Amino acid sequence: ERRKYPSFVPAAGSAEVRPPCAEESAKDITRDEKAFLAALRARVLIVLRSVANAAFDEALAGLSSPARPDGTAWTGEALAAAVDPFYDDHQRLCLDPEARNQRHTYVVKAERSWTVEQVWVDPEAKNDWSASFHVDLEASRAAREPVLTLARVGPVTAR
């Protein structure tokens, strides 16, 4: 009715008819995959910006949890040590529009979680380093935002 008649006002006391589970669907941020991926990439790039500025504790604060896959926790010192070898062969980590291009983000989708690998773009265009993140979809639905943990930082692995 609203499409046909933009000025339509329902009668007093009448409830809006919505399909079953409409409210549950509205709460599920993973349902709109494109929007969820955009929010996810934004979080990843915030973490990378902090890494590029050598603000490692700030980078970890951009994650949902400092937990590693092996059960230990990332610390600022551990992240700095993991990133340090990158600067042996590279001038800097770029964050220009080319570096933020979606083609540098690889997503492996599974039923309960995603793995996101963000390739690090450098001025020499080697692009041979990346950061891998784990995204818990169920926790993301509950938190209504991407729940992101850092799995690995290092040379690009074979895909």
ChimeraX commands (.cxc) that place a marker at each C-alpha (Angstrom):
marker #1 position 0.00,0.00,0.00 radius 0.5
marker #1 position 2.82,2.40,0.80 radius 0.5
marker #1 position 4.26,1.95,-2.70 radius 0.5
marker #1 position 0.95,2.70,-4.37 radius 0.5
marker #1 position -0.01,5.45,-1.95 radius 0.5
marker #1 position 3.02,7.09,-0.26 radius 0.5
marker #1 position 0.73,9.07,2.03 radius 0.5
marker #1 position -1.02,5.88,3.25 radius 0.5
marker #1 position -1.51,5.78,7.01 radius 0.5
marker #1 position -2.78,2.53,8.59 radius 0.5
marker #1 position -5.93,2.72,10.67 radius 0.5
marker #1 position -5.45,3.27,14.38 radius 0.5
marker #1 position -4.95,0.00,16.24 radius 0.5
marker #1 position -3.99,-2.05,13.17 radius 0.5
marker #1 position -0.63,-3.78,13.33 radius 0.5
marker #1 position 1.81,-3.99,10.45 radius 0.5
marker #1 position 1.79,-7.46,8.92 radius 0.5
marker #1 position 5.28,-8.92,8.61 radius 0.5
marker #1 position 6.43,-12.34,7.49 radius 0.5
marker #1 position 7.40,-14.90,10.14 radius 0.5
marker #1 position 10.95,-14.48,11.48 radius 0.5
marker #1 position 11.24,-10.96,10.00 radius 0.5
marker #1 position 12.61,-9.53,13.24 radius 0.5
marker #1 position 15.15,-12.34,13.59 radius 0.5
marker #1 position 16.30,-11.74,10.02 radius 0.5
marker #1 position 16.71,-8.02,10.64 radius 0.5
marker #1 position 19.01,-8.77,13.58 radius 0.5
marker #1 position 21.24,-11.13,11.56 radius 0.5
marker #1 position 24.04,-8.94,10.19 radius 0.5
marker #1 position 25.51,-11.85,8.25 radius 0.5
marker #1 position 22.36,-12.24,6.16 radius 0.5
marker #1 position 23.31,-9.35,3.85 radius 0.5
marker #1 position 26.63,-10.82,2.79 radius 0.5
marker #1 position 27.76,-7.77,0.83 radius 0.5
marker #1 position 27.18,-5.40,3.76 radius 0.5
marker #1 position 28.75,-7.84,6.21 radius 0.5
marker #1 position 31.84,-8.18,4.04 radius 0.5
marker #1 position 32.11,-4.38,3.78 radius 0.5
marker #1 position 31.95,-4.06,7.58 radius 0.5
marker #1 position 34.47,-6.86,7.92 radius 0.5
marker #1 position 36.91,-5.28,5.46 radius 0.5
marker #1 position 36.59,-1.95,7.27 radius 0.5
marker #1 position 37.62,-3.62,10.54 radius 0.5
marker #1 position 40.54,-5.38,8.85 radius 0.5
marker #1 position 41.77,-2.12,7.34 radius 0.5
marker #1 position 41.56,-0.36,10.71 radius 0.5
marker #1 position 43.82,-3.06,12.15 radius 0.5
marker #1 position 46.23,-2.72,9.21 radius 0.5
marker #1 position 46.36,1.06,9.60 radius 0.5
marker #1 position 47.47,0.60,13.19 radius 0.5
marker #1 position 50.07,-1.98,12.12 radius 0.5
marker #1 position 51.40,0.43,9.47 radius 0.5
marker #1 position 51.74,3.10,12.16 radius 0.5
marker #1 position 53.52,0.65,14.49 radius 0.5
marker #1 position 50.68,1.03,17.01 radius 0.5
marker #1 position 50.51,-2.68,17.75 radius 0.5
marker #1 position 48.45,-2.48,20.95 radius 0.5
marker #1 position 45.97,-0.28,19.07 radius 0.5
marker #1 position 45.86,-2.86,16.26 radius 0.5
marker #1 position 44.99,-5.57,18.77 radius 0.5
marker #1 position 42.28,-3.34,20.24 radius 0.5
marker #1 position 40.64,-3.36,16.79 radius 0.5
marker #1 position 40.14,-7.12,17.11 radius 0.5
marker #1 position 37.29,-8.74,18.98 radius 0.5
marker #1 position 39.75,-10.87,20.91 radius 0.5
marker #1 position 43.55,-11.12,21.11 radius 0.5
marker #1 position 43.29,-14.93,21.04 radius 0.5
marker #1 position 45.43,-16.92,18.61 radius 0.5
marker #1 position 44.38,-20.24,17.07 radius 0.5
marker #1 position 46.83,-22.07,19.39 radius 0.5
marker #1 position 45.08,-20.70,22.49 radius 0.5
marker #1 position 47.68,-18.10,23.42 radius 0.5
marker #1 position 47.01,-14.39,23.14 radius 0.5
marker #1 position 48.57,-11.82,20.85 radius 0.5
marker #1 position 50.46,-9.06,22.61 radius 0.5
marker #1 position 51.77,-5.84,21.16 radius 0.5
marker #1 position 55.30,-7.20,21.41 radius 0.5
marker #1 position 54.38,-10.48,19.72 radius 0.5
marker #1 position 52.65,-8.66,16.88 radius 0.5
marker #1 position 55.64,-6.31,16.47 radius 0.5
marker #1 position 57.96,-9.32,16.31 radius 0.5
marker #1 position 55.73,-10.98,13.69 radius 0.5
marker #1 position 55.62,-7.81,11.56 radius 0.5
marker #1 position 59.32,-6.90,11.91 radius 0.5
marker #1 position 60.60,-9.27,9.16 radius 0.5
marker #1 position 58.24,-7.55,6.70 radius 0.5
marker #1 position 60.39,-4.41,6.91 radius 0.5
marker #1 position 63.57,-6.33,6.05 radius 0.5
marker #1 position 62.41,-6.52,2.40 radius 0.5
marker #1 position 59.81,-3.74,2.18 radius 0.5
marker #1 position 59.88,0.04,2.62 radius 0.5
marker #1 position 56.43,0.31,4.13 radius 0.5
marker #1 position 52.91,-1.06,4.22 radius 0.5
marker #1 position 50.68,0.90,1.83 radius 0.5
marker #1 position 47.13,1.94,2.68 radius 0.5
marker #1 position 46.34,3.92,-0.45 radius 0.5
marker #1 position 43.24,3.22,-2.57 radius 0.5
marker #1 position 45.06,0.47,-4.46 radius 0.5
marker #1 position 45.97,-1.26,-1.19 radius 0.5
marker #1 position 42.36,-1.02,0.00 radius 0.5
marker #1 position 41.05,-2.51,-3.24 radius 0.5
marker #1 position 38.80,-5.52,-2.67 radius 0.5
marker #1 position 40.98,-7.69,-4.91 radius 0.5
marker #1 position 43.54,-7.89,-2.09 radius 0.5
marker #1 position 41.03,-9.51,0.24 radius 0.5
marker #1 position 40.44,-13.25,-0.02 radius 0.5
marker #1 position 37.55,-14.85,1.84 radius 0.5
marker #1 position 37.09,-18.57,2.43 radius 0.5
marker #1 position 33.51,-19.14,3.54 radius 0.5
marker #1 position 32.41,-22.00,5.73 radius 0.5
marker #1 position 29.14,-22.68,7.49 radius 0.5
marker #1 position 30.15,-21.35,10.92 radius 0.5
marker #1 position 33.18,-19.18,10.22 radius 0.5
marker #1 position 35.08,-17.37,7.52 radius 0.5
marker #1 position 38.79,-17.02,7.00 radius 0.5
marker #1 position 39.85,-13.66,5.60 radius 0.5
marker #1 position 43.31,-13.13,4.17 radius 0.5
marker #1 position 44.27,-9.51,3.55 radius 0.5
marker #1 position 47.30,-9.16,1.27 radius 0.5
marker #1 position 49.68,-6.38,2.27 radius 0.5
marker #1 position 50.47,-4.03,-0.58 radius 0.5
marker #1 position 53.94,-2.51,-0.59 radius 0.5
marker #1 position 55.53,0.18,-2.82 radius 0.5
marker #1 position 57.66,-2.43,-4.61 radius 0.5
marker #1 position 54.46,-4.31,-5.55 radius 0.5
marker #1 position 55.80,-7.58,-4.16 radius 0.5
marker #1 position 52.55,-8.05,-2.22 radius 0.5
marker #1 position 54.01,-11.16,-0.66 radius 0.5
marker #1 position 52.80,-10.72,2.93 radius 0.5
marker #1 position 49.34,-11.02,4.43 radius 0.5
marker #1 position 47.33,-11.12,7.62 radius 0.5
marker #1 position 44.81,-13.91,8.11 radius 0.5
marker #1 position 41.75,-13.37,10.26 radius 0.5
marker #1 position 39.13,-15.72,11.65 radius 0.5
marker #1 position 35.50,-14.53,11.64 radius 0.5
marker #1 position 33.04,-16.34,13.90 radius 0.5
marker #1 position 29.64,-15.98,12.20 radius 0.5
marker #1 position 27.53,-17.08,15.18 radius 0.5
marker #1 position 29.34,-14.67,17.51 radius 0.5
marker #1 position 29.01,-11.95,14.85 radius 0.5
marker #1 position 25.24,-12.47,14.77 radius 0.5
marker #1 position 25.07,-12.23,18.56 radius 0.5
marker #1 position 27.31,-9.15,18.72 radius 0.5
marker #1 position 25.68,-7.58,15.63 radius 0.5
marker #1 position 29.14,-6.73,14.32 radius 0.5
marker #1 position 32.00,-8.75,12.80 radius 0.5
marker #1 position 33.77,-10.82,15.47 radius 0.5
marker #1 position 37.34,-10.88,14.26 radius 0.5
marker #1 position 40.50,-12.54,15.57 radius 0.5
marker #1 position 43.98,-12.47,14.07 radius 0.5
marker #1 position 45.13,-15.93,13.08 radius 0.5
marker #1 position 48.44,-15.24,11.35 radius 0.5
marker #1 position 50.78,-12.55,10.01 radius 0.5
marker #1 position 53.51,-13.49,7.58 radius 0.5
marker #1 position 54.47,-14.33,4.02 radius 0.5
marker #1 position 51.57,-15.17,1.73 radius 0.5
marker #1 position 50.66,-18.83,1.80 radius 0.5
marker #1 position 49.72,-20.84,-1.26 radius 0.5
marker #1 position 46.02,-20.61,-2.08 radius 0.5
marker link #1:1,2 radius 0.2
marker link #1:2,3 radius 0.2
marker link #1:3,4 radius 0.2
marker link #1:4,5 radius 0.2
marker link #1:5,6 radius 0.2
marker link #1:6,7 radius 0.2
marker link #1:7,8 radius 0.2
marker link #1:8,9 radius 0.2
marker link #1:9,10 radius 0.2
marker link #1:10,11 radius 0.2
marker link #1:11,12 radius 0.2
marker link #1:12,13 radius 0.2
marker link #1:13,14 radius 0.2
marker link #1:14,15 radius 0.2
marker link #1:15,16 radius 0.2
marker link #1:16,17 radius 0.2
marker link #1:17,18 radius 0.2
marker link #1:18,19 radius 0.2
marker link #1:19,20 radius 0.2
marker link #1:20,21 radius 0.2
marker link #1:21,22 radius 0.2
marker link #1:22,23 radius 0.2
marker link #1:23,24 radius 0.2
marker link #1:24,25 radius 0.2
marker link #1:25,26 radius 0.2
marker link #1:26,27 radius 0.2
marker link #1:27,28 radius 0.2
marker link #1:28,29 radius 0.2
marker link #1:29,30 radius 0.2
marker link #1:30,31 radius 0.2
marker link #1:31,32 radius 0.2
marker link #1:32,33 radius 0.2
marker link #1:33,34 radius 0.2
marker link #1:34,35 radius 0.2
marker link #1:35,36 radius 0.2
marker link #1:36,37 radius 0.2
marker link #1:37,38 radius 0.2
marker link #1:38,39 radius 0.2
marker link #1:39,40 radius 0.2
marker link #1:40,41 radius 0.2
marker link #1:41,42 radius 0.2
marker link #1:42,43 radius 0.2
marker link #1:43,44 radius 0.2
marker link #1:44,45 radius 0.2
marker link #1:45,46 radius 0.2
marker link #1:46,47 radius 0.2
marker link #1:47,48 radius 0.2
marker link #1:48,49 radius 0.2
marker link #1:49,50 radius 0.2
marker link #1:50,51 radius 0.2
marker link #1:51,52 radius 0.2
marker link #1:52,53 radius 0.2
marker link #1:53,54 radius 0.2
marker link #1:54,55 radius 0.2
marker link #1:55,56 radius 0.2
marker link #1:56,57 radius 0.2
marker link #1:57,58 radius 0.2
marker link #1:58,59 radius 0.2
marker link #1:59,60 radius 0.2
marker link #1:60,61 radius 0.2
marker link #1:61,62 radius 0.2
marker link #1:62,63 radius 0.2
marker link #1:63,64 radius 0.2
marker link #1:64,65 radius 0.2
marker link #1:65,66 radius 0.2
marker link #1:66,67 radius 0.2
marker link #1:67,68 radius 0.2
marker link #1:68,69 radius 0.2
marker link #1:69,70 radius 0.2
marker link #1:70,71 radius 0.2
marker link #1:71,72 radius 0.2
marker link #1:72,73 radius 0.2
marker link #1:73,74 radius 0.2
marker link #1:74,75 radius 0.2
marker link #1:75,76 radius 0.2
marker link #1:76,77 radius 0.2
marker link #1:77,78 radius 0.2
marker link #1:78,79 radius 0.2
marker link #1:79,80 radius 0.2
marker link #1:80,81 radius 0.2
marker link #1:81,82 radius 0.2
marker link #1:82,83 radius 0.2
marker link #1:83,84 radius 0.2
marker link #1:84,85 radius 0.2
marker link #1:85,86 radius 0.2
marker link #1:86,87 radius 0.2
marker link #1:87,88 radius 0.2
marker link #1:88,89 radius 0.2
marker link #1:89,90 radius 0.2
marker link #1:90,91 radius 0.2
marker link #1:91,92 radius 0.2
marker link #1:92,93 radius 0.2
marker link #1:93,94 radius 0.2
marker link #1:94,95 radius 0.2
marker link #1:95,96 radius 0.2
marker link #1:96,97 radius 0.2
marker link #1:97,98 radius 0.2
marker link #1:98,99 radius 0.2
marker link #1:99,100 radius 0.2
marker link #1:100,101 radius 0.2
marker link #1:101,102 radius 0.2
marker link #1:102,103 radius 0.2
marker link #1:103,104 radius 0.2
marker link #1:104,105 radius 0.2
marker link #1:105,106 radius 0.2
marker link #1:106,107 radius 0.2
marker link #1:107,108 radius 0.2
marker link #1:108,109 radius 0.2
marker link #1:109,110 radius 0.2
marker link #1:110,111 radius 0.2
marker link #1:111,112 radius 0.2
marker link #1:112,113 radius 0.2
marker link #1:113,114 radius 0.2
marker link #1:114,115 radius 0.2
marker link #1:115,116 radius 0.2
marker link #1:116,117 radius 0.2
marker link #1:117,118 radius 0.2
marker link #1:118,119 radius 0.2
marker link #1:119,120 radius 0.2
marker link #1:120,121 radius 0.2
marker link #1:121,122 radius 0.2
marker link #1:122,123 radius 0.2
marker link #1:123,124 radius 0.2
marker link #1:124,125 radius 0.2
marker link #1:125,126 radius 0.2
marker link #1:126,127 radius 0.2
marker link #1:127,128 radius 0.2
marker link #1:128,129 radius 0.2
marker link #1:129,130 radius 0.2
marker link #1:130,131 radius 0.2
marker link #1:131,132 radius 0.2
marker link #1:132,133 radius 0.2
marker link #1:133,134 radius 0.2
marker link #1:134,135 radius 0.2
marker link #1:135,136 radius 0.2
marker link #1:136,137 radius 0.2
marker link #1:137,138 radius 0.2
marker link #1:138,139 radius 0.2
marker link #1:139,140 radius 0.2
marker link #1:140,141 radius 0.2
marker link #1:141,142 radius 0.2
marker link #1:142,143 radius 0.2
marker link #1:143,144 radius 0.2
marker link #1:144,145 radius 0.2
marker link #1:145,146 radius 0.2
marker link #1:146,147 radius 0.2
marker link #1:147,148 radius 0.2
marker link #1:148,149 radius 0.2
marker link #1:149,150 radius 0.2
marker link #1:150,151 radius 0.2
marker link #1:151,152 radius 0.2
marker link #1:152,153 radius 0.2
marker link #1:153,154 radius 0.2
marker link #1:154,155 radius 0.2
marker link #1:155,156 radius 0.2
marker link #1:156,157 radius 0.2
marker link #1:157,158 radius 0.2
marker link #1:158,159 radius 0.2
view
